[in-house]
């Protein structure tokens, strides 16, 4: 969705210059924290290259909640929208290139390019759908079924994410993940 809008904007040099000024592009190393749990989110990040995870701390244990890859946006949405402390930490898993935009610049983006507002709404609906699917999967599926779904529907996670993060995401230990993988 965003790629099509960007391609359209690139055709008009004036608009493209205005558009680029609203974002900050950064290259970040793996294990770079973009937002700490408890901080208030002030930016949304669009991933040009790399892998980022969202996680939280539960009784001293790191629980991975979601993974994000090229072409996706990542933010603590609730924190960003409501100016409240984030319930998650956002951290890069591998060296990444991101485009970041502040709330103020996002509002300006909507004013200059109204088509982006529709894309942002689509992003929000997709995120809430992902949350619902994850929640239901944790309730109704076994760890083995969750792993099978991951292999089938999200092979990029299996290929690019370290096993201990995958285990955390599935709600199991790395040893249990190893057993599930070896049963195939």
The 8 nearest C-alpha neighbors of each residue, nearest first, counted from 0:
[[1, 2, 3, 118, 4, 121, 5, 115],
 [2, 0, 4, 3, 5, 118, 115, 70],
 [1, 3, 5, 0, 4, 6, 70, 7],
 [4, 2, 6, 5, 1, 0, 7, 8],
 [3, 5, 7, 1, 6, 2, 8, 0],
 [4, 6, 8, 2, 7, 3, 9, 1],
 [7, 5, 3, 9, 4, 8, 2, 10],
 [6, 8, 4, 5, 9, 10, 3, 11],
 [7, 9, 5, 10, 6, 15, 11, 14],
 [10, 8, 15, 6, 11, 7, 5, 12],
 [9, 11, 8, 7, 12, 6, 15, 14],
 [12, 10, 9, 14, 13, 8, 15, 7],
 [13, 11, 15, 14, 16, 10, 9, 8],
 [14, 12, 16, 15, 11, 17, 18, 9],
 [13, 15, 17, 11, 16, 12, 18, 8],
 [14, 16, 12, 18, 9, 13, 17, 8],
 [15, 17, 19, 13, 18, 14, 12, 20],
 [18, 16, 14, 20, 15, 19, 13, 21],
 [17, 19, 15, 16, 20, 21, 14, 108],
 [18, 20, 16, 21, 17, 22, 15, 23],
 [19, 21, 17, 18, 22, 16, 23, 15],
 [22, 20, 19, 104, 18, 100, 17, 23],
 [23, 21, 100, 99, 20, 19, 98, 24],
 [22, 24, 99, 98, 25, 100, 21, 20],
 [25, 23, 98, 97, 99, 22, 26, 96],
 [26, 24, 97, 96, 27, 23, 98, 99],
 [25, 27, 96, 95, 97, 28, 24, 94],
 [26, 28, 95, 94, 25, 96, 31, 29],
 [27, 29, 94, 31, 30, 95, 93, 26],
 [28, 30, 93, 94, 92, 91, 31, 27],
 [29, 31, 91, 92, 90, 32, 28, 93],
 [32, 30, 91, 90, 29, 28, 33, 27],
 [31, 33, 90, 34, 89, 30, 91, 35],
 [34, 32, 89, 90, 31, 35, 88, 91],
 [35, 33, 89, 88, 32, 36, 38, 40],
 [36, 34, 88, 38, 37, 89, 32, 87],
 [35, 37, 88, 87, 85, 86, 38, 34],
 [36, 38, 84, 85, 35, 86, 39, 87],
 [39, 37, 84, 35, 85, 36, 40, 34],
 [38, 40, 84, 83, 85, 78, 82, 41],
 [41, 39, 79, 78, 42, 75, 38, 85],
 [40, 42, 101, 79, 102, 39, 43, 82],
 [43, 41, 101, 100, 40, 99, 102, 44],
 [42, 44, 74, 100, 99, 73, 101, 45],
 [45, 43, 99, 73, 98, 72, 97, 46],
 [46, 44, 72, 98, 97, 71, 99, 47],
 [45, 47, 97, 69, 48, 70, 71, 72],
 [46, 48, 69, 96, 97, 70, 45, 49],
 [49, 47, 96, 95, 69, 46, 97, 50],
 [50, 48, 95, 93, 94, 68, 69, 96],
 [49, 51, 68, 92, 67, 93, 91, 95],
 [50, 52, 91, 67, 92, 90, 66, 68],
 [53, 51, 66, 90, 65, 89, 67, 91],
 [52, 54, 89, 65, 64, 88, 63, 87],
 [55, 53, 63, 64, 88, 87, 62, 52],
 [56, 54, 87, 62, 88, 61, 57, 63],
 [55, 57, 61, 60, 59, 62, 58, 54],
 [58, 56, 60, 59, 61, 55, 62, 54],
 [59, 57, 60, 56, 61, 55, 62, 54],
 [58, 60, 57, 56, 61, 62, 55, 54],
 [59, 61, 57, 56, 58, 62, 55, 167],
 [60, 62, 56, 55, 57, 63, 59, 54],
 [63, 61, 167, 55, 54, 56, 64, 60],
 [64, 62, 54, 168, 167, 53, 65, 164],
 [63, 65, 54, 53, 168, 62, 66, 55],
 [64, 66, 53, 52, 63, 67, 54, 168],
 [67, 65, 52, 51, 53, 68, 50, 64],
 [66, 68, 51, 50, 52, 71, 65, 73],
 [69, 67, 50, 71, 49, 46, 70, 51],
 [70, 68, 46, 47, 48, 71, 49, 50],
 [69, 71, 46, 47, 68, 45, 72, 2],
 [72, 70, 69, 46, 68, 45, 67, 73],
 [71, 73, 45, 44, 46, 43, 70, 74],
 [74, 72, 44, 43, 45, 71, 67, 75],
 [75, 73, 43, 76, 44, 72, 42, 40],
 [74, 76, 78, 77, 79, 85, 40, 87],
 [77, 75, 79, 74, 78, 80, 40, 123],
 [76, 78, 80, 79, 75, 81, 85, 83],
 [77, 79, 83, 85, 82, 75, 40, 81],
 [78, 80, 40, 76, 82, 77, 81, 41],
 [81, 79, 77, 78, 82, 76, 83, 40],
 [80, 82, 78, 83, 79, 77, 76, 84],
 [83, 81, 78, 79, 80, 39, 84, 40],
 [82, 84, 78, 81, 39, 85, 79, 77],
 [85, 83, 39, 37, 38, 78, 86, 82],
 [86, 84, 37, 78, 36, 87, 38, 39],
 [85, 87, 36, 37, 84, 55, 88, 75],
 [88, 86, 36, 55, 85, 54, 53, 89],
 [87, 89, 35, 36, 54, 34, 53, 55],
 [88, 90, 53, 34, 33, 52, 32, 87],
 [91, 89, 32, 31, 52, 51, 33, 30],
 [90, 92, 51, 30, 29, 31, 93, 50],
 [93, 91, 29, 51, 50, 30, 90, 52],
 [92, 94, 29, 91, 50, 49, 95, 28],
 [95, 93, 28, 29, 27, 49, 91, 92],
 [96, 94, 49, 48, 27, 26, 93, 97],
 [95, 97, 26, 48, 47, 25, 46, 27],
 [98, 96, 46, 25, 47, 45, 24, 44],
 [97, 99, 24, 45, 23, 44, 22, 25],
 [100, 98, 44, 23, 22, 43, 42, 97],
 [99, 101, 22, 42, 43, 104, 105, 21],
 [100, 102, 42, 104, 103, 41, 105, 43],
 [101, 103, 105, 104, 106, 42, 41, 100],
 [104, 102, 106, 105, 101, 107, 100, 108],
 [103, 105, 107, 101, 106, 102, 21, 108],
 [106, 104, 108, 102, 107, 103, 101, 100],
 [105, 107, 109, 103, 108, 104, 102, 110],
 [106, 108, 104, 110, 105, 109, 111, 103],
 [107, 109, 105, 111, 106, 110, 112, 104],
 [110, 108, 113, 112, 106, 107, 111, 116],
 [109, 111, 107, 108, 112, 113, 106, 105],
 [112, 110, 108, 109, 107, 113, 18, 14],
 [111, 113, 109, 114, 108, 110, 115, 116],
 [114, 112, 109, 115, 116, 110, 111, 117],
 [113, 115, 112, 116, 117, 118, 109, 4],
 [116, 114, 118, 113, 117, 112, 109, 119],
 [117, 115, 119, 118, 114, 113, 109, 120],
 [116, 118, 120, 115, 119, 114, 121, 113],
 [117, 119, 115, 121, 116, 120, 122, 0],
 [120, 118, 122, 116, 121, 117, 115, 123],
 [121, 119, 123, 117, 122, 118, 116, 124],
 [120, 122, 118, 124, 119, 123, 125, 117],
 [121, 123, 119, 125, 120, 124, 118, 126],
 [124, 122, 120, 126, 125, 121, 127, 119],
 [123, 125, 121, 127, 126, 122, 128, 120],
 [124, 126, 128, 122, 123, 127, 121, 129],
 [127, 125, 129, 123, 128, 124, 122, 130],
 [126, 128, 130, 124, 129, 125, 131, 123],
 [129, 127, 125, 131, 126, 130, 124, 132],
 [130, 128, 126, 132, 127, 131, 133, 125],
 [129, 131, 127, 133, 128, 132, 134, 126],
 [132, 130, 134, 128, 129, 133, 135, 127],
 [133, 131, 129, 135, 134, 130, 136, 128],
 [132, 134, 136, 130, 131, 135, 129, 137],
 [133, 135, 131, 137, 132, 136, 130, 138],
 [136, 134, 138, 132, 137, 133, 139, 131],
 [135, 137, 133, 140, 139, 138, 134, 132],
 [136, 138, 134, 135, 139, 140, 133, 141],
 [139, 137, 135, 136, 140, 134, 141, 133],
 [138, 140, 136, 137, 135, 141, 134, 144],
 [141, 139, 136, 144, 137, 145, 138, 142],
 [140, 142, 144, 143, 145, 139, 137, 136],
 [143, 141, 145, 144, 146, 169, 140, 171],
 [142, 144, 146, 141, 145, 147, 179, 140],
 [145, 143, 147, 141, 146, 142, 140, 148],
 [146, 144, 142, 148, 143, 147, 140, 149],
 [145, 147, 149, 143, 144, 148, 142, 150],
 [148, 146, 144, 150, 149, 145, 151, 143],
 [149, 147, 151, 145, 146, 150, 152, 144],
 [148, 150, 153, 146, 147, 152, 151, 145],
 [151, 149, 154, 147, 148, 153, 152, 146],
 [152, 150, 148, 149, 153, 147, 154, 146],
 [151, 153, 149, 148, 150, 154, 147, 155],
 [154, 152, 149, 155, 156, 150, 151, 157],
 [153, 155, 150, 157, 156, 152, 158, 151],
 [156, 154, 158, 153, 157, 159, 160, 150],
 [155, 157, 160, 154, 159, 158, 153, 149],
 [156, 158, 154, 155, 159, 160, 150, 153],
 [159, 157, 155, 156, 160, 154, 161, 153],
 [160, 158, 156, 157, 155, 161, 50, 93],
 [159, 161, 156, 157, 158, 162, 165, 164],
 [162, 160, 164, 163, 165, 159, 157, 92],
 [163, 161, 165, 164, 166, 160, 173, 176],
 [162, 164, 166, 165, 173, 161, 167, 172],
 [165, 163, 167, 166, 162, 161, 168, 63],
 [164, 166, 168, 162, 167, 163, 169, 161],
 [167, 165, 163, 169, 171, 173, 164, 168],
 [166, 168, 170, 164, 62, 165, 169, 63],
 [169, 167, 63, 165, 166, 170, 64, 164],
 [170, 168, 166, 167, 171, 165, 142, 145],
 [169, 171, 167, 168, 166, 172, 142, 62],
 [172, 170, 166, 169, 167, 175, 173, 176],
 [171, 173, 175, 174, 166, 176, 167, 170],
 [172, 174, 176, 166, 163, 175, 177, 171],
 [175, 173, 177, 172, 176, 178, 171, 166],
 [174, 176, 178, 172, 177, 173, 171, 179],
 [177, 175, 173, 179, 174, 178, 166, 180],
 [176, 178, 174, 180, 175, 179, 181, 173],
 [179, 177, 175, 181, 176, 180, 182, 174],
 [178, 180, 176, 182, 177, 181, 143, 175],
 [179, 181, 177, 178, 182, 183, 176, 146],
 [180, 182, 178, 179, 183, 177, 176, 175],
 [183, 181, 179, 180, 178, 177, 143, 176],
 [182, 181, 180, 179, 178, 147, 143, 177]]
